[in-house]
């Protein structure tokens, strides 16, 4: 199983910030099927932060990892109409 963003919007400020709004992601479906009522899109957070690390890290992979972090600020799994993921420098 992989990350499936069927509908999404992205805002990017190169090397500084990325915002992803996902309107359909499998982690929300999994949370719903298991009756989980908290933000739980850990894979999208990890992949998003890693993307920024690889694209804008100060050292080549894998030494440049950990320079960015991703916070989930909205989630379908908690009743929002979309999931929002904000990646910034760690």
N, C-alpha and C positions, 0 to 999 in steps of 0.2 A: 504494500500500500504506500502511496506517495502523497505529496502535497497536491491537492487539486483545488485550484482557485478558478472556478468556472466563470465568475464575474468579479472583476476587481478594478480599482482605480489606484494609481500610484502618483505620488508627488516626490520629486527628487531635487535636493540641493546637493550637488556633487561633493563628496568627501565630508559632508556635514550631517545631513538628515535625509531620511526617507520615510514617507508615510504611505502605508498600504491600507486600502479599504477593501475588504473582501465581503462580498454579498452571498457567498456560498462556499463553505469549506467543510471538509469531512470531519474535522475535530468537533465542530458544532453539532453535526449529525450524531457523532458518537456520544457526545455529552447528553444530547436529548434522549437517545435510546437508553442511556444508563441513568437518566434522571439526575444528572449532575447540574447544579445551578451556580457554577462559578466559572470564571474565565479559564479556559483550559487548552488554548491553541499553542501548545509548547513547540510543536514542529515548525509552524509558520514563524514563530518568534526566533527559533534557532537558525532556520534557513535564511531569514531576512537579515539577521545580524551577520551571519557568515558571508552572505553576498557582499555586504558593505566592507567587511574585513578583507575579502579577496580583491574587491575592486579598488579599495582606497586605503588598505592597511599600509603601514610604513615599512613593512618588510614582506618579502615573498612568502607565500603559503609554505609551510604551516606556521612559520614564526610570526606572521603578522596577525594571527587570530587573537580575538579578545579585545580589540580596540573599539569595537562598537557593541552596543547592547540594544535589545528590543523590548519595549513595554507594550502590552496589550491594554489599550485604553477603552475599548468597547468590545462587546461580544454578542453574537447571535445567541449563544448558550445562556446568556443572562437576560435576554429579552430585547436587546438592541436590534435595529434593523440591519446592521452590518457589524463585522469585526474590524477594529482599527488597530493598526500596529505601527508604532513610532520607533524608528531606529535612530539613535544618536550616538555620539562618541561616548565611550565608557568613562 
